[in-house]
Amino acid sequence: MTGAVLVAASHGTSDPAGQRAVAALVSTVAERVTDFRVREAFVDVQTPDVSAVLDSISATPVVVVPLLLSSGYHVRVDLARVASAAANPTVVVTDALGPDPRLVSILERRLADIALADDDVLVLAAAGSSDGRAVDDCRLVAAALGERLGRAVQAAFISAAQPELKSAISQARADGAPRVVVVSYLLAPGYFADLAAAAGGDVTTPPLLIDGDPAPAELVDIVIERYQAAHVSGVLPTPLDRAPTV
């Protein structure tokens, strides 16, 4: 796969801060590598979409790395279908960025800016998915963060899964929590990050990517490693084994 192309496929957002933050991640990945090219593409909202980028690469192996935190519907269905329909037969889709312990390290750093009290209640805010495997992945991240911190961290979801974030925060207050800290398990600023911030927590951490800050080295490493895993194996199945409903 020498000379292959890494297509960094993010969800897309209309938020300029989110656009800049994701673009900075892709640019940093491109700056780090010399043996393959990096192209940016989007599942929704922004252009170019993934299919257009794949159509423009006809004679070169292509590895699509989803810039998504869990392998939910967009990875297992949307990107898999686009890859299967591509004229280029070499296209493969890797796993999402998470779960990964390095993402937990970024979450820890986001929390380091907050003076946590012993009686704070921590709620991990994830986007949510109709795919139960993606939901379980988010719960694994919450458990790993709790283990690092030595305290409970509950996963909650902005959409498509339970418990719903606002309900989890309300329940924590009903149980007597003096302060609820929302830990944003979201890639970048945008619609979902805004919803997390408005869900009713006393404090909400920023997402993994922050507009104007360098992309965390851990995220850059994960993106490159997802590509390298496909590069070494030469074949990755596009995950069309199950198509959950939205």
C-alpha positions in Angstrom: 0.0 0.0 0.0 2.9 2.4 -0.5 1.7 5.7 -1.6 -1.9 5.1 -0.5 -4.2 7.9 0.4 -5.6 8.4 3.9 -9.1 9.9 3.7 -9.9 11.6 7.0 -13.7 11.4 7.1 -15.4 13.5 9.8 -19.1 14.1 10.4 -19.0 17.7 9.3 -20.4 20.8 11.0 -21.7 24.2 10.2 -19.9 25.6 13.2 -16.8 27.6 12.1 -14.9 26.7 15.2 -15.6 23.0 14.7 -14.5 23.3 11.1 -11.3 24.9 12.0 -10.6 22.4 14.8 -11.1 19.4 12.6 -9.1 20.9 9.8 -6.3 21.5 12.2 -6.3 17.8 13.1 -6.2 16.8 9.5 -3.4 19.3 8.7 -1.3 18.0 11.6 -1.7 14.4 10.5 -0.6 15.5 7.0 2.4 17.3 8.4 3.4 14.2 10.4 3.6 11.7 7.5 5.7 11.6 4.3 4.8 8.2 2.8 1.2 8.8 2.0 -1.2 11.6 1.1 -4.0 12.9 3.4 -7.4 14.1 2.1 -10.3 15.5 4.1 -13.9 14.5 3.5 -17.2 14.7 5.3 -20.1 12.4 6.0 -22.6 15.2 6.2 -23.0 19.0 6.3 -19.7 20.0 4.7 -18.1 19.3 1.3 -16.4 17.5 -0.3 -18.4 14.4 0.8 -16.7 11.1 1.1 -18.0 9.6 -2.2 -16.8 12.6 -4.2 -13.3 12.3 -2.7 -13.2 8.5 -3.4 -14.4 9.1 -7.0 -11.4 11.4 -7.5 -8.9 8.7 -6.5 -9.0 6.0 -9.1 -5.7 4.2 -9.2 -4.4 4.5 -5.7 -5.2 2.4 -2.6 -7.4 4.3 -0.2 -7.8 4.0 3.5 -10.8 5.9 5.0 -10.2 6.7 8.7 -13.4 7.9 10.4 -12.8 10.9 12.6 -15.5 9.7 14.8 -15.3 8.5 18.4 -17.2 5.3 18.1 -18.1 2.8 15.3 -21.8 3.6 15.1 -24.2 4.0 12.1 -21.9 6.4 10.2 -19.0 4.0 10.3 -20.8 0.7 10.0 -23.4 1.7 7.4 -22.8 5.1 5.8 -19.0 4.9 5.2 -19.2 1.2 4.5 -21.8 1.7 1.8 -19.8 4.5 0.2 -16.7 2.4 0.2 -18.5 -0.6 -1.3 -19.9 1.6 -4.0 -16.7 3.3 -4.9 -15.2 2.6 -8.4 -11.8 2.1 -6.7 -11.8 -1.5 -5.4 -9.0 -0.9 -2.9 -11.0 1.3 -0.6 -11.1 0.1 3.0 -12.7 1.7 6.1 -10.9 1.5 9.5 -12.4 1.4 13.0 -13.3 4.7 14.6 -10.9 6.6 16.9 -12.4 5.2 20.0 -12.5 3.6 22.4 -8.8 4.2 23.2 -7.0 4.9 26.5 -5.3 7.9 24.8 -8.7 9.5 24.5 -9.2 9.0 28.2 -5.9 10.9 28.7 -7.3 13.9 26.8 -10.4 13.8 28.9 -8.3 13.8 32.0 -6.5 16.9 30.8 -9.8 18.7 30.2 -10.8 17.9 33.7 -7.4 19.1 35.1 -8.5 22.6 34.5 -11.4 22.1 36.9 -10.9 22.0 40.6 -12.9 18.8 41.2 -14.5 18.4 44.6 -14.9 15.0 46.2 -18.7 15.2 46.0 -18.9 16.3 42.4 -20.8 14.0 40.1 -19.2 13.4 36.7 -21.3 12.6 33.6 -19.7 11.7 30.4 -21.6 13.3 27.5 -21.5 11.3 24.3 -23.4 12.0 21.1 -25.3 8.7 21.2 -26.0 6.1 18.5 -28.7 3.6 17.4 -26.0 1.0 17.3 -25.6 -0.6 20.7 -22.0 -1.4 20.1 -21.2 2.3 19.8 -23.1 3.0 23.0 -21.1 0.2 24.8 -17.9 1.8 23.5 -18.8 5.1 25.2 -19.6 3.3 28.4 -16.2 1.7 28.3 -14.6 5.1 28.0 -16.7 6.4 31.0 -15.5 3.4 33.0 -11.9 3.9 32.0 -12.0 7.5 33.0 -13.6 6.6 36.3 -10.8 4.1 36.9 -8.2 6.8 36.2 -9.9 9.3 38.5 -10.8 6.8 41.2 -14.4 7.9 41.1 -17.7 7.0 39.3 -18.3 8.5 35.9 -21.7 7.8 34.3 -22.1 7.8 30.5 -25.1 9.7 29.1 -26.2 10.5 25.6 -27.4 13.5 23.8 -29.5 11.5 21.4 -30.5 8.0 20.3 -29.5 6.2 23.5 -30.2 6.1 27.2 -29.8 7.6 29.7 -30.4 10.9 28.0 -27.9 13.6 29.1 -30.4 16.1 30.6 -32.2 13.3 32.5 -28.9 12.0 33.9 -28.1 15.5 35.1 -31.5 16.0 36.6 -31.3 12.6 38.4 -27.9 13.5 39.8 -29.4 16.7 41.3 -32.4 14.8 42.6 -29.9 12.4 44.3 -28.3 15.4 46.1 -25.3 16.2 43.9 -24.1 19.7 44.9 -22.3 20.1 41.5 -22.6 18.1 38.2 -19.6 18.2 35.9 -20.3 17.3 32.3 -17.3 15.7 30.6 -17.7 16.3 26.8 -16.8 13.1 24.9 -17.2 14.9 21.6 -14.6 15.5 18.9 -15.0 19.2 18.2 -17.1 22.3 18.8 -20.4 22.2 17.0 -24.1 21.3 17.5 -23.6 18.4 19.9 -21.0 20.3 22.0 -23.5 23.2 22.3 -26.2 20.8 23.4 -23.9 19.3 26.0 -23.0 22.7 27.3 -26.7 23.6 27.6 -27.8 20.3 29.2 -27.8 21.8 32.7 -24.5 20.8 34.2 -22.7 23.2 36.5 -19.5 22.9 34.5 -18.9 21.4 31.0 -15.5 20.6 29.7 -14.6 21.5 26.1 -14.5 18.7 23.5 -11.3 16.8 22.5 -10.4 19.4 19.8 -10.4 23.0 20.8 -10.4 25.8 18.2 -7.1 27.6 18.2 -5.2 24.9 20.1 -2.9 22.4 18.6 -4.6 19.0 17.9 -3.8 16.7 20.8 -0.9 14.4 19.9 -2.9 11.4 21.0 -5.5 12.0 18.4 -2.9 12.5 15.7 -1.3 9.2 16.7 -4.6 7.3 16.6 -5.5 8.6 13.1 -2.1 7.6 11.8 -2.2 4.2 13.5 -5.6 3.4 12.1 -4.1 4.0 8.6 -1.0 2.0 9.4 -3.1 -1.0 10.6 -4.8 -1.1 7.2 -1.4 -0.6 5.5 0.1 -3.6 7.2 -2.9 -5.9 6.8 -3.6 -4.8 3.3 -7.3 -5.7 3.7 -9.9 -4.4 6.1 -13.5 -5.5 5.8 -16.0 -2.7 5.4 -18.4 -3.2 8.4 -21.7 -3.9 6.7 -22.5 -6.9 8.9 -25.4 -5.1 10.6 -27.4 -2.0 9.7 -29.2 -0.6 12.7 -32.1 1.7 12.1 -31.7 5.4 12.8 
